[in-house]
């Protein structure tokens, strides 16, 4: 099983490029050994005095280097020279087998009592700023120091309080799977922290952990003295495991995390900073800029972003309409082709709102509204039965778009029926010296004149209209409003038919 590079190595520590693939298998420093998962089998025993756990194969206080616990993850990710010097100082060639007064076997051994002194608070102090970023990494370091020296603190008394019994709440902002990095744009993952200038990948490495502690290297022989280098070298180290967290039985069901790689959110957010005046993706296009801000917000919260961080984002909240949510008005049959083509011309990618960016195909609302107005469609779009739906569609689509004035000034009057809409016939009475009835043209029809109906016809029409009204009121007592309107409409239609005849 390969361990992600960000969890095991940093540039400079093992010579791994910070931009390298997370799935590379690095080499242990000073060797040609590739990182590989193994099971640590070192047997330990209690010394009965100060709570220190010692390897079983002890030679009067001297132990085989291979029996010591592997190097903690946060030490492996830093300059290890001070750490290795402390171990080398306590290691020498000792006689492990005699024949009389003659030594028959020499072996490089490490003195435990020396290690207790060598790993003093002053030595640990230089490593703590990095190891203290994540509570899990700090707890792992504490366990290593405690097992060697019996000390219950790292640098100052009390600085290890709480590390002995971690709970899920110890990760203040929780954790996230490393897989969320695919939601972050390259311009963010290739950037550096504004304050420390530390690469994004390095910060992720310092905050990373696995579900359970993993070995990277030779777990059966984590340490070795190199006569050529005249120094101790590390052949293995342990990743930080979430199994450092002590959980109750019911928590095993409620808070179980699956196998994989994770990072401490609080650790990352406190370490990686962005310059609000020059954000990493500010020059990489609006979509990448949106991805960056949504990723930071989902990981660290809005406090890590400017107050107006939601401005100018390319999201489907309003400015961009997901393709599946787009619809045309009922008069779509009469909408010109050049208007119909706007959805293709204004199509783009945008981020779906909520959590990390999920790219969706969408229509740019402002782009469509720039080239559409009430007069863009005639015919059915301006007839009473479908005109209201068309105006409502236009208003919902473009009404809140800045500088859009595509509706006529009297658009509110257009959504209520006019006299012309209510009269079922195509002419009205109009006084004239020539006593003619003018046919009102509608929608491009040609004007025409006809001889007025006789006075007798007018009187009959007047009587019939009153009779129809009386019948409608009578019917309203025995039926609903729809029946009333139907009766009135029928009456007016009958009158119109009679007059025309």
ABEGO torsion letter per residue (X at the ends): XBBBAAAABBBGAAGBBAABBAABBBBBBGBABBBBBBBBABBBBBAGAAGBBBBABBBGGBBBAAABBBBBAAAAABBAAAAAAAAAAABBBBBABBBEABBABBBBBBBAAAAAAABBAAAAAAAAAAAAABAAAAAAAAAAAAAAAGBABAABBGAABGAABBBAAABAAEBBBAAAAAABBAAAAABBBAAAGBBAAAAAAAABBBABBBBBEBAABABBBBAAAGBBBBABBBBBBAAABBBBAAAAAAABBBBEBBBBAAAAAAABBBBAABBAAAAAEAAAAAAAAAAAAAAAEAAABBAAAABGBBBAAAABBBAAABBBBAAAAABBAAAAAAAAAABBBBBBBEEBBBBBBBBBAAAAAAABBAAABBEAAABAAAAAAAAAAAAAAAAABBGBBABBAAAAAAABBBAAAABABABBBBBBAAGBBBBBBBGGBBBBBBBBBBAAAAAAAAAAAAAAAAAAAAAAAABBAAAAAAAAAAAAAAAAAAAAX
